[in-house]
Amino acid sequence: MYAVDGTRDAYDDLWTAANSGVSSNSAYFAIQGMNVDGSENSNYTKLLDVDNVIDYMLLIYFTANRDSPVGPPMNDPTMPRNLNAIYNRNNPDGIKFVAHDNEHSLEVTEGVSHNRFSQSLDSVFDAVNFFTPWWLNLKRNRSRGRIAGVGQKTSVVS
């Protein structure tokens, strides 16, 4: 990941915070710019847009995309690839990941039968250069009660 405009500071800060741990409610809410009770805290920078990470990863899982945010499918499956993110430096509202380049989605050979959900690649992502929403979602889901947001979203479409 590299910055096209501005710096990677917020992206690196999010990785550092997530790598330090988001298992406590205070740490989890702090990277969202909030106190534990969910109220905004201007002393914290909003680095994480939780809904965006959930939506982005549901799209990856649902379409069995093998080329983003890690890939390519034929080579090293741990390399970040086809990953774009945007961040409002002037009014921080969380880093947002943007899906694109999905030619390895819903493929004829495997289609939705390709299981992206159960792939566990988190051990290779423990470096900022391998930071992706995949790893962030794994960290988030391992924390108490974090899977609830995914369940709420998927129950709407099922």
C-alpha positions as CSV (number, residue, x, y, z in Angstrom):
1,M,0.0,0.0,0.0
2,Y,1.3,3.4,-0.9
3,A,-0.2,6.9,-0.7
4,V,-1.2,8.5,-4.0
5,D,-2.0,11.8,-2.2
6,G,-0.9,12.6,1.3
7,T,0.8,10.1,3.6
8,R,0.2,6.6,4.9
9,D,0.2,7.8,8.5
10,A,-3.4,7.0,9.3
11,Y,-3.1,3.6,7.6
12,D,0.0,2.8,9.6
13,D,-1.6,4.1,12.8
14,L,-4.6,1.8,12.3
15,W,-2.3,-1.2,11.8
16,T,-0.3,-0.3,14.9
17,A,-3.5,0.0,17.0
18,A,-5.0,-3.3,15.6
19,N,-1.7,-5.1,16.0
20,S,-1.5,-3.9,19.7
21,G,-4.9,-5.5,20.2
22,V,-8.5,-4.6,19.9
23,S,-9.8,-7.2,22.4
24,S,-10.7,-4.7,25.0
25,N,-13.8,-2.5,24.4
26,S,-11.8,0.6,25.1
27,A,-9.2,-0.2,22.4
28,Y,-11.8,-1.2,19.9
29,F,-13.9,1.9,20.4
30,A,-10.8,4.2,20.5
31,I,-9.8,3.3,16.9
32,Q,-13.3,4.3,15.9
33,G,-12.9,7.7,17.6
34,M,-15.3,6.8,20.4
35,N,-15.5,6.2,24.2
36,V,-16.6,2.7,25.4
37,D,-20.2,3.9,25.6
38,G,-20.2,4.8,21.9
39,S,-20.1,8.5,22.3
40,E,-17.6,10.5,20.1
41,N,-14.3,11.4,21.7
42,S,-12.4,14.2,20.0
43,N,-9.2,13.1,21.6
44,Y,-9.2,9.9,19.5
45,T,-8.8,9.9,15.7
46,K,-11.4,7.8,13.9
47,L,-9.2,5.4,12.0
48,L,-11.7,2.5,11.5
49,D,-15.0,2.4,9.7
50,V,-16.3,-0.9,11.1
51,D,-19.3,-1.1,8.7
52,N,-17.0,-0.6,5.7
53,V,-14.7,-3.4,6.8
54,I,-17.7,-5.7,7.3
55,D,-19.2,-4.8,3.9
56,Y,-15.9,-5.1,2.1
57,M,-15.2,-8.6,3.6
58,L,-18.7,-9.8,3.0
59,L,-18.2,-8.9,-0.7
60,I,-14.9,-10.8,-0.8
61,Y,-16.4,-13.9,0.9
62,F,-19.7,-13.8,-1.1
63,T,-18.0,-13.5,-4.5
64,A,-15.1,-15.8,-3.6
65,N,-12.7,-13.2,-4.8
66,R,-9.3,-14.8,-5.0
67,D,-7.5,-11.7,-6.2
68,S,-8.2,-9.1,-3.5
69,P,-7.4,-8.1,-0.9
70,V,-4.7,-10.8,-1.1
71,G,-3.6,-12.8,-4.0
72,P,-2.9,-13.4,-6.9
73,P,-4.6,-16.8,-7.0
74,M,-1.7,-18.4,-9.1
75,N,1.2,-17.1,-7.0
76,D,1.7,-16.1,-3.4
77,P,-1.8,-16.0,-1.8
78,T,-0.5,-13.8,1.0
79,M,0.5,-10.7,-0.9
80,P,-1.7,-7.6,-0.7
81,R,-3.2,-7.0,-4.1
82,N,-5.8,-4.9,-5.8
83,L,-6.3,-3.0,-2.5
84,N,-7.4,0.6,-2.5
85,A,-8.4,2.7,0.5
86,I,-9.5,6.2,1.1
87,Y,-9.2,8.4,4.1
88,N,-10.5,11.9,4.8
89,R,-7.5,13.7,6.4
90,N,-9.5,16.9,7.0
91,N,-12.5,15.2,8.7
92,P,-11.4,11.7,9.7
93,D,-14.3,9.3,9.3
94,G,-12.3,6.0,9.2
95,I,-10.3,4.3,6.5
96,K,-12.6,2.9,3.8
97,F,-11.6,0.0,1.6
98,V,-12.8,0.0,-2.0
99,A,-13.4,-3.1,-4.0
100,H,-12.1,-3.2,-7.6
101,D,-10.5,-5.5,-10.1
102,N,-12.7,-8.5,-9.4
103,E,-12.0,-10.7,-12.4
104,H,-11.3,-13.7,-10.1
105,S,-14.7,-13.6,-8.6
106,L,-17.6,-16.0,-9.2
107,E,-15.4,-18.0,-11.5
108,V,-16.8,-20.6,-13.8
109,T,-14.4,-23.3,-12.5
110,E,-15.3,-22.9,-8.8
111,G,-17.6,-20.0,-8.5
112,V,-19.1,-19.5,-5.0
113,S,-17.9,-23.0,-4.1
114,H,-14.4,-21.5,-3.5
115,N,-14.2,-21.1,0.2
116,R,-12.5,-17.8,1.1
117,F,-14.1,-17.6,4.5
118,S,-12.2,-20.4,6.2
119,Q,-8.8,-19.4,4.8
120,S,-6.6,-18.5,7.8
121,L,-3.7,-16.4,6.6
122,D,-3.4,-14.2,9.6
123,S,0.1,-15.3,10.7
124,V,1.7,-13.8,7.5
125,F,0.0,-10.4,8.0
126,D,1.8,-9.4,11.2
127,A,3.8,-6.7,9.3
128,V,2.5,-3.3,8.2
129,N,3.4,-4.1,4.6
130,F,1.0,-7.0,4.6
131,F,-1.8,-5.1,6.3
132,T,-5.2,-5.6,4.6
133,P,-8.8,-5.5,5.6
134,W,-8.7,-9.4,5.7
135,W,-6.2,-9.3,8.6
136,L,-8.1,-6.5,10.3
137,N,-11.3,-8.4,10.1
138,L,-9.7,-11.5,11.6
139,K,-8.4,-9.4,14.5
140,R,-11.8,-7.7,14.9
141,N,-13.7,-11.0,14.8
142,R,-11.5,-12.6,17.5
143,S,-12.6,-9.9,20.0
144,R,-15.6,-10.4,22.2
145,G,-18.9,-9.7,20.5
146,R,-17.4,-8.2,17.3
147,I,-18.9,-10.9,15.1
148,A,-22.3,-9.5,16.0
149,G,-22.0,-6.8,13.3
150,V,-21.5,-9.4,10.6
151,G,-24.4,-11.4,11.9
152,Q,-26.7,-8.4,11.8
153,K,-25.8,-7.6,8.2
154,T,-26.0,-11.2,6.9
155,S,-29.4,-11.7,8.6
156,V,-30.8,-8.9,6.4
157,V,-29.8,-10.7,3.2
158,S,-30.6,-14.2,4.2
